[in-house]
């Protein structure tokens, strides 16, 4: 297993004040913002660090862009067997969504602010479009199943209180968070937003991006399987034939599977 | 040590597929049956999507059956004429099977169909083997092997089929349609289940085509090899579900395991081994049945696969 330590640079230029705060000092330091899916990839580690005003709470949100997602629904057929019985389309929901904070988000951030900045599963649920649905009860049930599916796939996560802060001086503090980056997260560009929270309101926010891409043999094989399928199939067969002949020659006795 | 699988889009501990290949290869070498029917469900249990598991298993069976067919060819144990008729059917069956997989994937029912096919085939074969071996163990005198006579009288229906032809190597006469139809059915199963079909082909050749046992094994391997080559190509070309890296890991284990198993197999008692295999087969069947009957942890699943 090879882990990449990823730190995110949120430069001064990308910082902008929100909610009328004029003395914001939210900053971050980082090494790089690229995760490569290579042959030995088994996920990575993502870390965000920086400086903020003393006394503020911090919320870090990492998401992929909203996308259309189609999922099969399972149901009981004939009262006995579970099988796929239909398909639901989910709109206005990110494929990846992770929230990290210094304290329980419900305690530090007003509901109206969470709504405004898209922070929390309940906010996502109100924004989401799910179809086809028979009624509103179905909507709650299938959104809850959607969250379960995403959490099980390690694509949605809201771990508690993992952003830590340390006072630097009377006016500023440093913050840090570190979390696993799941191997299930597909290639793409992910948005990182850090919110500084004071008195239940977002005082300021900063943005950065994480790029996840396939490289090397993984990219070559993945591209070939999709775009050059005949060649890919022939190479797979040739490799198996060679392996079979090779082992047959080495053992030089009858045997083998059939 | 983990490797990322570019088509299955998942990361696996390298020792799991190699160990799985080794274990299934060992079983196939020990018992003289194909490992495919065990490999695909075990891959699914490892978290590999069903369609990728079945297609990739076909790819690794190419390696295992090449090794075995090569050995039997050197011993003159392959009835090429019968093998080619079986292949004609197998190719047509493979085409039909891959198209069926495509249609079922679009409908979202592929997992269900693969699992139900396994339940029926494994349950039937496992129960038959268990009962037969158990009876033989209880009544050893009754378990004397009976040498099958070539060209023994056939039923009226088989004799009445057109295009009767003599298969010299096997010493039998049949309608050419018979091996074509049998090969076709096995080809369909090979595509859906990701198996070579050896575990179905062998009893069919012995009991229906009445071929001598030594020719059955070599000819079955020959047919399975070419059927799996076709299925692998079609799955890669049409469904993009063959994971090359996973296949290499599996065949690393299975080709060596099969050879080691065939060495041990000669030293161990047959009926006990058969009972052990039938218990393994039935255990896999029970696991699949539980998956179908018990309420799943998640009511949503990825649509369309890869």
Interface residues (C-beta under 8 A of the other chain):
Chain A: X1 X37 X38 X39 X40 X41 X42 X43 X70 X71 X72 X73 X74 X75 X80 X81 X82 X83 X84 X86 X87 X88 X142 X145 X146 X148 X149 X152 X183 X184 X186 X214 X217 X218 X219 X221 X222 X225 X226 X229 X230 X232 X233 X234 X235 X236 X237 X239 X240 X241 X243 X244 X245 X247 X248 X249 X250 X251 X253 X254 X255 X256 X257 X258
Chain B: X1 X2 X3 X4 X6 X7 X9 X10 X11 X25 X28 X29 X32 X33 X34 X35 X59 X60 X61 X62 X63 X64 X65 X66 X67 X68 X69 X70 X71 X72 X75 X108 X109 X111 X112 X196 X198 X202 X217 X220 X221 X224 X229 X232 X233 X234 X235 X236 X237 X238 X240 X242 X244 X245 X247 X248 X251 X252 X254 X255 X256 X258 X259 X261 X262 X263 X291 X292 X293 X294 X295 X296 X297 X298 X299 X300 X301 X302 X303 X304
